[in-house]
Amino acid sequence: MVSPELYRLEYDREHILHPYAPSNPPSNMTFVKSAKGVYLELENGQKIIDAMSSWWSVIHGYNVESLNTAAVEQLTKMSHVMFGGITHEPAIKLAQKLIEITDKHLERVFFSDSGSVAVEVALKMAFQYWNSQGNSQKNKILAFSKGYHGDTFGAMSVCDPITGMHSAFEGILHKNIFADSPGCPYGAKWDEKYISDFASKLEQNHKEIAAVIIEPIVQGAGGMNIYSPSFLKSVRALCNKYDVLLILDEIATGFGRTGKLFAYEYANISPDILCVGKALTGGYMSLAATLTSKKVMQGVEANGNVLMHGPTFMANPLACAVANASLELLLNSPWKEKIQNIQTQLNEELTKCEALTIVKAVRTLGAIGVVELHEEVDLDFMTPAFIKEGVWVRPFLNLVYIMPPFVITKEELTHLTSAIFTVVKAYECYKANEKKV
Ligand SMILES: *Cc1c(COP(=O)(O)O)cnc(C)c1O
């Protein structure tokens, strides 16, 4: 008889698919029993610090009293009701809040159930904007290398064409246009040469480009590239020049992560369309939103058209109620100071990794830390090594990166950065030995 724990893990391995993973993988998943604060509790009772905030979302940590209360209170009223022809308090309150805290031109909100869908909706808005006004030539999006915008078909078609799964769907994906990824690092001196590839692609193709889509200041899952606000400013200016809409994807960067409430604030620009998700509910449940201006909606609705989208769980009241509580908690906290402190500490402590020969570069912004290696990581080595050090870090490609919950303490963060140094150093030895054999 196998033990019940082992049975469950084996069942999972044989029957349940996990993100970007083979079915029936060689090693078992890490079993999490519960979570509180910044800690995940594993099957054996070990508590480890979640350095990933469950992929950017759990900004307040786990099991937060005010969010729990908001969920329970909403449950006793209604967990869900359809949004076709019906509206409710949690959605109205959340729309008001989002409109208040984002750029003043953004005054129309579309709620959806995940970031990828928020991007689909943004793309539909852009295409319908031109189509409804009789311009059906504009049927492409200008996107960037190293971009990541989600896994549904439209979203996938604007992800990095090399690392972004295009090869698996060759001939099926909508063909878009790609500019070089933003090359001017954050803090570096601006030079016009950095924008030349984007500028020439836009100049050559603007007649068929409906919109540009970009992750402001931090390109996340496509390469953890942190770039200069001057780049984003130039993108906005060129979109204006050629009359192309600008979609900002703040799904990863929104709600304080970079040190500003929204990363586009670094460049002092206005998007035509804005996508938010991930941290919107403090990581409690799946909810996203696409915001746009009156002008864009008027274009979409020209000649009697309407935006063609409507998910079953649109503006789910339970998710909206928790999002309202999460925003209240965030905005009533000294989040700016907290994130500034995390940034300072990450800077001081992660730069130690630069002494390791396997490390190519270290970069930080807000509550984001990136240790880029010269070679790809081996998760079968790294995952158990990190757990042994008491942390949950999930590197991808050659990037060991973290974005901890904002509530992490100074001591917990030091524990985390020390664990990264220890594990990367051990990995360096392991790879060196591997080469000797
Ligand atoms: C995660 C992410 C998405 C996709 O969101 P999902 O909720 O996973 O569908 C889109 N854009 C960016 C920038 C993201 O980080």
PDBQT file of the ligand as one rigid body, heavy atoms in Angstrom, charges set to zero:
ROOT
HETATM    1  C1  LIG A 501       0.264  36.872 -16.607  1.00  0.00    +0.000 C 
HETATM    2  C2  LIG A 501       0.175  37.874 -17.675  1.00  0.00    +0.000 A 
HETATM    3  C3  LIG A 501      -0.850  37.825 -18.637  1.00  0.00    +0.000 A 
HETATM    4  C4  LIG A 501      -1.875  36.708 -18.681  1.00  0.00    +0.000 C 
HETATM    5  O1  LIG A 501      -2.683  36.668 -17.560  1.00  0.00    +0.000 OA
HETATM    6  P1  LIG A 501      -3.442  35.314 -17.158  1.00  0.00    +0.000 P 
HETATM    7  O2  LIG A 501      -4.279  35.704 -15.996  1.00  0.00    +0.000 OA
HETATM    8  O3  LIG A 501      -2.391  34.309 -16.847  1.00  0.00    +0.000 OA
HETATM    9  O4  LIG A 501      -4.267  34.924 -18.339  1.00  0.00    +0.000 OA
HETATM   10  C5  LIG A 501      -0.879  38.815 -19.601  1.00  0.00    +0.000 A 
HETATM   11  N1  LIG A 501       0.033  39.807 -19.612  1.00  0.00    +0.000 NA
HETATM   12  C6  LIG A 501       1.014  39.896 -18.700  1.00  0.00    +0.000 A 
HETATM   13  C7  LIG A 501       1.982  41.031 -18.753  1.00  0.00    +0.000 C 
HETATM   14  C8  LIG A 501       1.125  38.928 -17.700  1.00  0.00    +0.000 A 
HETATM   15  O5  LIG A 501       2.124  38.985 -16.813  1.00  0.00    +0.000 OA
ENDROOT
TORSDOF 0
